[in-house]
Amino acid sequence: MNQNPATRMTNRRKFIQISSALSVGALLPLQFCSPAKKEESTTDAILDAAKGILDDFGLQLYSVKENMAEDPVATIKSVAGFGYTQLEGFDGGKGIFWGMSPTDFKKLMDDLGVKFIASHANTFENLEQQAEQAGSIGMQYLICPWVGPQKSMDDFKRLADDFNKQGEICKKHGVKFAYHNHGYTFDTLDGQIPQDYLMENTDPGLVDFEMDTYWVYTAGKDPIEYIKKYPGRFTLGHVKDKSGDLPFSEANGSTIVGTGIMDFPSILRAGMDNGMKYFIVEQERFEGTNPMDAAEKNAAYMKNLVF
């Protein structure tokens, strides 16, 4: 393809906005088109009928890491009130349960009607204990969030073996293991793409992947092409948008979802069609706003997302 990722995403966004409205309009019951309802325009009817495809979506709590460090319970209560039905955690120095016992943490989630589906964690240390605790409260995943750039493909080959072993430990406790990508796994190394090697040399029964769509996109790859290339392997996805106000090469360029240049209706449609089960908002840059306000705006976008 000759178009760059930004152009392709912009074109897809324009197409999906038009086609979504047309397809929904074609499926509207006759009463929406009846002349008797003069007070409601056809456009309003289409928007009302089309509103909200995702029943469940989540937030990576790293998006509000400063608030979590200050008061994790109050922060979790607030983001639950924004409409997130799922949360993905991280280890902020007090463990993935933020100083609470696993059962106390689960009670907090249950009281709020939110599911703690997964957490980023150091899966290279104390994995047995972490997996046992995660399994005991019904978590779905423990996720390795970072391995860093490697010197050679031999290093990634060793990581593939490590991931398979970590997957076995997690499976024993009823939890799944996943790896979360950054851009470096999409950079050619020794003539190979490390991400491809990891996906093709890990056991699908033991290792899943969490696609950080932002890092795939900013590495110059097409998230949709990768989702389709490896159906069923990207079971989780980070919904993180790229600002169009910054140079494309700017690494820290995330923005409120729906205001950037990534075509999430098309990306998430491809995800749903190819085995992606969890859609998790993440934002790391907050120019002109604060993390909690951004989390609320991101939730509003996800609740009204049509694709």
Number of C-alpha atoms within 10 A of each C-alpha: 5 6 8 11 19 20 13 16 22 14 12 17 20 11 13 17 15 10 13 16 17 12 12 16 19 11 10 15 10 8 10 19 17 11 11 9 12 9 8 13 12 17 13 12 17 21 15 12 16 19 13 16 12 14 9 17 19 27 27 23 27 19 20 23 19 15 17 17 14 10 12 18 16 12 19 20 15 16 23 22 14 17 20 27 21 22 22 24 23 22 15 17 9 11 15 22 20 19 12 14 13 17 14 13 17 20 14 18 20 12 9 15 13 23 21 24 19 26 24 23 21 19 23 12 9 9 16 16 13 21 25 17 18 27 21 15 16 16 20 18 26 29 24 21 19 14 16 11 15 14 10 12 17 11 12 20 16 11 17 21 15 15 25 19 17 23 25 19 21 28 19 13 18 17 25 25 27 29 24 20 23 21 20 18 23 20 16 12 16 11 8 14 15 24 18 14 15 21 18 13 16 20 17 14 13 19 26 24 22 23 26 23 28 25 23 20 21 21 19 16 18 18 27 21 11 18 25 16 12 14 15 19 23 26 20 24 25 22 28 25 26 29 21 15 10 12 9 16 10 11 14 13 23 22 24 28 26 20 14 19 20 28 25 27 18 19 22 23 14 20 27 15 13 19 17 22 16 22 24 23 26 28 27 17 18 16 12 6 11 11 20 19 15 22 26 18 16 25 25 16 16 25 19 15 17 22 22
